[in-house]
Amino acid sequence: MSYMIFLVISMSMNLFIISSPVMMLLVILFNSLLMSMIIAFNLSSWYAFLMFLIYIGGMLVMFSYFVAISPNQYIKMKLMFFFPVLIFSLLTLSYLGYGNNLSLSNFFSNFILMMYKNESNFCTLFLILLLMLMMLMVSKMMKLAKGPLRPFI
């Protein structure tokens, strides 16, 4: 658990360095995934799943508007700032996880098996089909000439 909390903190520290919206989106998506995993381990996996879907849906809408407004930019990676954070996180993770790898791998494998049990297969398939249906409906209703987004072609 402390691995994920530390990863969330180190990724949040990288947000101060990043200036392009694409890289910010990737960092925020990764942070939201880690926070959902933390909530799934502590509370309920359904609560974490719903929170992740709502959060990601809002972030994708905001990101599409930011990309439509901002001009096309070349993403410059400032490696000088990423190296200290990367080295610090790797050293801390190696210190925290020394000798505890077997229990962590069992924990993750049990979590994955619990998520895809036979009892929850119907709900998972229903949510997948519902999301696909919504995506198809929105893409059919959207008209590129009158929509708020510019075409990327």
C-alpha positions in Angstrom: 0.0 0.0 0.0 2.8 2.4 0.8 4.2 1.8 -2.7 1.1 3.2 -4.3 0.9 6.2 -1.9 4.5 7.0 -2.6 3.9 6.7 -6.4 1.0 9.1 -6.1 3.1 11.6 -4.2 6.0 11.4 -6.6 3.8 11.7 -9.7 2.1 14.7 -8.1 5.5 16.3 -7.6 6.1 16.0 -11.4 2.9 18.0 -12.1 4.7 21.2 -11.2 7.3 20.6 -13.9 5.1 19.7 -16.8 3.7 22.5 -19.1 2.0 20.6 -21.9 -1.6 19.4 -21.5 -0.9 16.0 -23.0 1.8 15.2 -20.4 -0.4 16.6 -17.6 -3.3 14.4 -18.8 -1.0 11.3 -18.7 0.2 12.1 -15.2 -3.3 12.8 -13.9 -4.7 9.6 -15.5 -2.0 7.6 -13.8 -2.6 9.3 -10.5 -6.3 8.6 -10.7 -5.7 5.0 -11.5 -3.4 4.7 -8.5 -5.9 6.4 -6.2 -8.7 4.1 -7.4 -6.5 1.1 -6.6 -5.9 2.5 -3.1 -9.6 3.0 -2.6 -10.3 -0.5 -4.0 -7.9 -2.1 -1.5 -9.3 -0.2 1.5 -13.0 0.2 0.8 -14.9 -1.3 -2.1 -13.9 -2.1 -5.6 -17.2 -0.9 -7.1 -16.8 2.5 -5.4 -13.3 2.8 -6.8 -14.4 1.7 -10.2 -17.3 4.2 -10.4 -15.0 7.0 -9.0 -12.4 6.2 -11.7 -15.0 6.2 -14.5 -16.5 9.5 -13.4 -13.1 11.2 -12.8 -11.7 10.0 -16.1 -14.8 11.0 -18.1 -14.6 14.6 -16.7 -10.8 14.7 -17.3 -11.2 13.6 -20.9 -13.9 16.3 -21.6 -11.7 19.0 -20.0 -8.6 17.7 -21.9 -10.5 17.8 -25.3 -11.4 21.4 -24.7 -7.9 22.4 -23.7 -6.4 20.7 -26.7 -9.0 22.4 -29.0 -8.1 25.8 -27.6 -4.4 25.5 -27.3 -2.1 25.6 -30.4 -0.2 22.5 -31.4 2.9 22.3 -29.3 6.0 20.2 -29.4 6.4 18.4 -26.1 9.7 19.1 -24.5 10.8 16.7 -21.8 12.8 18.4 -19.1 14.9 15.5 -18.1 17.0 17.5 -15.7 14.0 17.8 -13.4 12.7 14.2 -13.8 16.0 12.5 -12.9 16.1 13.6 -9.2 12.4 12.6 -8.7 13.0 9.3 -10.5 16.1 8.4 -8.6 14.5 9.4 -5.3 11.4 7.3 -6.0 13.5 4.3 -7.1 15.7 4.4 -4.0 12.7 4.8 -1.7 10.8 1.9 -3.4 13.8 -0.3 -3.2 14.2 0.5 0.5 10.4 0.0 1.3 10.1 -3.3 -0.7 13.2 -5.1 0.6 12.3 -8.7 1.4 8.5 -8.2 0.9 8.1 -9.1 -2.7 6.3 -12.5 -2.2 3.5 -11.1 -0.1 3.0 -8.2 -2.5 2.7 -10.5 -5.6 0.2 -12.7 -3.7 -1.8 -9.6 -2.8 -2.1 -8.4 -6.4 -2.9 -11.8 -7.8 -5.7 -12.3 -5.2 -7.1 -8.9 -6.0 -7.2 -9.7 -9.7 -8.8 -13.0 -9.1 -11.4 -11.4 -6.8 -12.3 -8.8 -9.4 -13.0 -11.4 -12.1 -14.9 -14.0 -10.2 -17.9 -15.7 -11.9 -20.4 -13.7 -9.7 -19.2 -10.4 -11.1 -18.7 -11.4 -14.8 -22.3 -10.4 -15.7 -21.8 -6.9 -14.2 -18.4 -6.4 -15.9 -19.7 -7.4 -19.3 -22.8 -5.3 -18.9 -20.7 -2.2 -18.1 -18.4 -2.9 -21.0 -21.3 -3.2 -23.4 -23.0 -0.1 -21.9 -19.8 2.0 -22.4 -19.4 0.8 -25.9 -23.0 1.6 -26.7 -22.6 5.1 -25.3 -19.5 5.7 -27.3 -21.2 4.6 -30.5 -24.2 6.8 -29.8 -22.1 9.9 -29.1 -19.9 9.4 -32.1 -23.1 9.1 -34.3 -24.7 12.2 -32.9 -21.6 14.4 -33.1 -21.3 16.6 -36.2 -17.7 17.8 -36.8 -18.8 20.9 -38.7 -21.0 22.2 -35.9 -19.2 20.7 -32.9 -17.1 22.6 -30.4 -14.0 20.6 -31.3 -11.7 21.3 -34.3 -11.0 18.5 -36.6 -7.5 16.9 -36.1 -7.0 16.0 -39.8 
